[in-house]
Every structure is written in structure tokens, then in C-alpha cells.
């Protein structure tokens, strides 16, 4: 005869062993399920990190919401065009975009402002300055863009000294290699007189014209180039040393006197 106590003991042992294996499996399954993304969740550009202080998050948002892409066609060389980045801003009820002059290849009708695959025509070149490498383009209002108020968002009085201080945290948004917009952080590493700020960051072709904001959201300049140094192997591009043209060299009064 089969001893019932032995059978019950063996069944109990099997159940205990099964539970030992089932509990970890259930935990793993629960972890996998919890890591799956709900179909109702989407990754959006408006998902700003909570890591930074409120003022810097505001600067990131301002950078993201005012960025546009510039496409300029050459009037002389058919098929030749350049792409760059610009910052959308307003002044006294009119709307503009500031970008780099070296991205402008032709007359106003050959230059367009692009956002979300929508093309916005250039109304007029308000300013084109080759010395400080900037161009201001007047445009109609752009939907889904929040313009910065240029006369409120520039540093004021003693704020200039704080904005142009070593290791000040900066942020810019651009279209490197025509992709983006991508938001990139940086720090002020040095200065070249009143001509350039050296920002320790990264930039590539297409980033030129990107508006640079300090950690308080002040518009302090625009990306113009990456540094190039001479080495024993010839000229080397220093992609992590970005040249920023200061915004105090821009003649902002032209948006008042020359706007249509």
C-alpha cells in the first residue's frame, strides 16, 4: 500500500519548488509588462526634462519653440542651395527671423523659412551684415512657433556681464545636417574680444544661425562656426569648440526703421 503521508509530503515539496521558480518568473513578467509603452503615449518635443532648474527649463523651451530652418537658393548657380537655422522673433507687432549671413545665397524671393514642412516666404531682408555675419528676414506670423520678444529677451544692463561669464550654461536648438530640431547644451569657455564667444559644445553644418540662450533664457548670440586649428596633420576641425557671435553686435533698430 502507498503511504498517504509520503505522497502528501512529496506533493507539498513539488508545490514549494514550483512556487520558488514561479515567483521570480512572475516578477520578471511584471517588470517586462511595466516597461512596455502605452499606445496612448507619444514622444514629443514638448517633453522637457525635470532635471534642470526652472529657469533653465524655460530657456530650453524658449529655444525649442522659436527655432526655424532656413533654405536659401542661389540665383546664379542652378540647384545650389544652403540650409541653416534661425530664431523667430517679434518686435512692435512685426515678425522676423535672424540667421547667419553666410547662409543667404540669393535675393529675398529665393530664401524661405521652413517649419513642420510648411514654407514661409521672405517678405524683406531687413539687415544683411557680412562683418558680424547675420541677416534679419521679415516674415508673416508662423503658426506653431512662439517668437521671442527681442527687446525683452536680450540681456539688460548688468545682465550682459552675467550672461557673458565663464562657464555660464548655454543652450541652443538647430538643424545640424538638416535633421532636427536638436537641442544642445554648452558652456562658455572663453572669448575673442567682442567678436566671438567660445562655447564648449558641438555643432555641425546646418547649425549656423541657431539662437544661443543663457541659463536664464536670455538671447545672447547665434552660432556661426566651429573652430579650426592647425596641427602637424594640417587643418583640424574642432567640433566641440563652437563660435558664437554676440547679440550686442546686431543692429536691432533696423526692425523698427525698415520693417514693412
Secondary structure, DSSP 8 states (H G I E B T S, - for coil): ---HHHHHHHHHHHHHHHHHHHHHHHHHHHHHHHHS--TT----TT---SSS-HHHHHHHHHHHHHEEEEEEE-SSSTT-EEEEEEEEEEETTEEEEEE-GGG--S-GGGEEEEETTEEEE--EEEEEETTTTEEEEEE---TT---EEHHHHS--TTHHHHHT-TT-EEEEEE-GGG---EEEEEEEEEEETTTEEEEES---TT-TT-EEEETT--EEEEEEEEEEEEETTEEEEEEEEEEEEEGGGS-TTHHHHS--
